Every structure is written in C-alpha cells, then in structure tokens.
Amino acid sequence: MKGLATIDYIVFLIYFVIVAGYGYWIYNRKKKASMDTHDFFLAEGSLTWWAIGASLIASNISAEQFIGMSGEGFFVGISVAAYEWIAAIALIIIAIWFIPIYLKNKIYTMPQFLKTRYNESVSLIMAIFWLFLYVFVNFTSILYLGSVAIDQLLGGGPNQEYLHLVMIVLMAMALIITLGGMKVIGYTDVIQVGVLIIGGLATIYLALQIVDERINGVASGSVIDGFKTLLGQAPEHFHMILPKPSVTTATIDMPENLDIQKYVVLPGIAMYFAGQWIVNLNYWGCNQYITQRALGANLETARTGILFAGFMKLMMPIIVMLPGIAAYVLYKNNQLPGFEGGKDGAYSAILAFLPAGLKGLAIAALTAAIVASLAGKANSISTIFTLDIYKKYINKGSDEKKMVWTGRMTVFVSMIIAILFTWKDLLGIGGEGGFTFIQKYTGFISPGVFAMFILGFFWKRTTGAAALVGLILGFVLAIFFNNYAVDIFGKETWMYTAFEYQKMEKGVVKTIVEIPFLINMGWSFFITVATMVAISMAGPKVNPKAFEIDSSMFKLKPTTIAMIVATLLILTMIYVRFW
C-alpha cells in the first residue's frame, strides 16, 4: 500500500496544531487558581449543550466504529447500522428519563449511583468491574484497531512496521488532552467531531466516485451512480433485518455458512426484542464513559446536548459503515489489489484510493476519533478510581489537590497497561474482529448492570440484596449462555437456536457452535430482572434508599419535543426504506 505524500503530513500537522492549540487555550481560559475534582473530572457547569453533544459523539465514534463497523459493513451490510440508529432512540429515552434522576440526586459517577441507591458492596464491585472493562476491553481495542489502521495507511505492510510507533503517538496525544481535565476534553472534542465528520464524509464521497469509476468504467465518477451501483451489486447488504438461516449446521464450503456467521452477529428481528436495547441503554445511560459529559451541567443543557448527539447518530453509519460496503463491492469485482478480504482491513483499503491531501485529512479524522475516545475513556477510568476507590478505601483524608494528582497518575498508568496488552495483541482483538470483540465482552456485564439501573431508577422496592445478586447473576448467566448452555440443553430449545459453522483462522478451519450473543444478552437480562424482583418482594414496599421521582422532572420544552420528533421521523423513513 502506498504511503503518505508530504501534503498529507502537512494536513495532519495542521490538525494536530489546531487541536493542541485550542486545548491549551481552553485550559488557560477556563482554569481556576487551583483545580478541584469537580473541575477536573466533570468540567462542572462549563460545557455548553453543543460541546456535550459533540463530546458524546467524539467519545463514542472511534476505531471500533471506523475500523470495526466498516468491517461489519463489508461483511454483513447495513444491518450493523442498527447499533447506531437504535442508539438515537436510546439517547432520547436517556435524555427524557435517565438524566433528570442523575442530576436531581447529584450523581457524578456510576458507582456513586449504586452506593446511593443500594449499598457500598454493590458500588465497589461495579467500580472494579468497570475499571477492568474500560482498561482491558475498551481502551485496548480502541488503541489496537486504530493503530493497525493508521499503520496500514502509512505503508507498514504485513509486518506492521509502524504499529508500535503509532501506538505511542496516539497515547501521547490522548495523554496531553486528558491531563487538562474534562473541560479540555469536552471542548477539543468539538474540533475532533468536526474533523471526523468532514474527513468521513470526504472519504465516502470519494469512495462512491471510485466505485462508479472502477465498476461502471466512467472517466469521472458520480456519487449518486456509485451509490446505485452499491445497491445493484450488493442488494443483500442493504437489508436492516437479516433472515434466519434455513440450516443450523454448515461447513466452510457451504453457502449457508456465511449466512450463519452474519446471523450470529446480528440475529434478525430477534435482536430488537432485547439485545439491541440492552446494549444501547446500558452503554449510553449507565456508562461513566458517556454520561460523565452531562453530569456537570444543568438539566436543560444536558438534555439538549444528549438529544443533539442522538440526532448526529443518524448520520454516523454513512461515515463508518458505507465505506465497508464500498470495499465489499470493489473486492467482489477484483478492484482491491492486495486486499485479502479481512473485514477489519476494509476501511484502510478504501482510504488507500484517496488522493494526496485528502488521505491526510482522512487520517486526521481517524486520529481525531481515536484520540477523543482514548482521552474520554482515560478520564472515566481516572474518575472511577479516584472518587470511588482511592478516596473511599485507600486515602480517605486526601484533599482536592491530592485527588487531582491521583487522577492524573491513574490516566498515565492505565495508558501504560493498555500499551503493554496491545503491543503483541495479547487479547486477540485482531482475530475476533474489533467491533464484535467489544460488543461481545461488554455483553457479559451489560445484562446485570442494566437490570440494576433500570429497577433502581423506577421501582422503589428494589433492594441492595437484589442488586448484588443481579450483578453476579447477570454476569454468570451471560457466561453460561455463551459457553455452556448448548452442551447442557442442546442446540435447539424454546429459548434459543444455536448455530454450528466453520471459519478459517490462521490457515486452520475452526468449528464454532454458538448462540447469537444478543440473544444471550436478552435472556440473561430477563432472568436477572425476574430474580431481582422476586428477592425484592421479600423486602419493604418502599426501599428507604429509593429515589424520589415526580412528574415535573420529565417535562419537556417545545424545542426539545421538536428535536425528538425530527429524529424519530428520519429514523422511521430509514427503516421503511431498508427494512
């Protein structure tokens, strides 16, 4: 793959100078004489609605979207966009019902919510859970996938010549931003989102032109004709709902084998009954990494920012998923020389077609997404460790200055750990497929966590004992359905259908038997909720720690209603067109 031209480096350098310079200006403009914890971790009251919305998107859209979702677009098609478009509805739900409860009760961290609503044990266990998840799943996958992609664009070749250098540079950029606190993260994310949207749209614009030129043989490609070519060449890639495979067992030489591989990732209409909602509501509403952006603002600012993020989610699949479908059509027609069909390489394969200058912009967009996510994740790790573990259990007498220092040291240590585990891809992120890796392993704790939060929000009878059991049970059930259910109950039951298929891994054909993980997640959640309800029935009718809720908390302004209606109308049109 051809490397970068001088103009590409200049474009990237301009991006770096703008982000770093703007971050430094924000830091100096808004800094206090002595930075306290609320200032460092939450940017208390200083983020505007547009900064909150942009920061939410910047933190969410990263390498797992650019690389992982493009890869799933190459492999499965538009149905993977369900993660993005259902997220838009999830953000509406969170803006209306979740955020008011957080802000009214002055909740700053998710473990704090669990302590306030339940007890110390639940809070501590979840704080440790989240730290492990953020460091060893999210942090590492963002760093690895992003580094692989940029290495390919730099011409690293099969030996990934620049991989380790890229890792260090990405972490260094994220470290500079993170040490400035949430204010710097929030406002630099506005620049990051602008860059990733402009770069992403430029990439897909040129990708569609290239499809038209290479497939249809025209001298100057048309974006509209290129998109029509995608629809004509890969009609199976433009269905939101995948049909259930006609067979449950297939070998690698059977055409049904590919259908099964797609279905276990996105199990048709079934995933909309549980899995997709649990994934999105847990991620956007019960996740320190995300909610932290809104927790320091007032209700209207936070609500508007979240709805703004939901509106922007509608366009994200265009940026992160369509390049994968374009790569598929080009690959199918032998127009991607040197590309071997590995789905996580699809986005980089498309970027290789970009002319000098635009390739630098595309790399800047990808870097912006990676750095923003790394910085946001590092800040969340720092917040949970400092406020929920260090302050409570290690050094209860620490002052504000000491806690901010601890927060910064936590950022540094977490980054070192992430580099150590991604240096040789010890977690096997590359083999699993980036997007699937994150969704699958996050799914182990999502059912129990979301059950605790949703019952804690809206059912005053839920007890601390029920929450503790639910947390552990949700995790155990997720592992059980993923690893043991088929051996005990068989491949076909009234609860699920397990599929047996084969895929090539490092030149060896591997046979896999699994239940779609979104189905696993749904059953784990429902059983956990039922168990928590049963346990709570033995307690008082109103738990003394239950939150006070009144209808005024959920009243919406006309402008807020207009934003919600506009989002839902656009989403309805999308699903009607591509069902």
Secondary structure, 3 states (H helix, E strand, C coil): CCCCCHHHHHHHHHHHHHHHHHHHHHHHHHCCCCCCHHHHHHCCCCCCHHHHHHHHHHHHCCHHHHHHHHHHHHHCCHHHHHHHHHHHHHHHHHHHHHHHHHHHCCCCCHHHHHHHHCCHHHHHHHHHHHHHHHHHHHHHHHHHHHHHHHHHHCCCCCCCCCHHHHHHHHHHHHHHHHCCCHHHHHHHHHHHHHHHHHHHHHHHHHHHHHHHHHHHCCCCCCHHHHHHHHHHHCHHHCCCCCCCCCCCECCCCCHHHHHHHHHHHCCHHHHHHCHHHHHHHHHHHCCHHHHCCCCCCCHHHHHHHHHHHHHHHCCHHHHHCHHHHHHHHHHHCCCCCCCCCCHHHHHHHHHCCCCCCHHHHHHHHHHHHHHHHHHHHHHHHHHHHHHHHHHHHHCCCCCHHHHHHHHHHHHHHHHHHHHHHHCCCCCCHHHHCHHHHHHHHHCCCHHHHHHHHHHHHHCCCCCHHHHHHHHHHHHHHHHHHHHCHHHHHCCECCCCECEEEEEEECCEEEEEEECCHHHHHHHHHHHHHHHHHHHHCCCCCCCCCCCCCCHHHHCCCHHHHHHHHHHHHHHHHHHHHHC
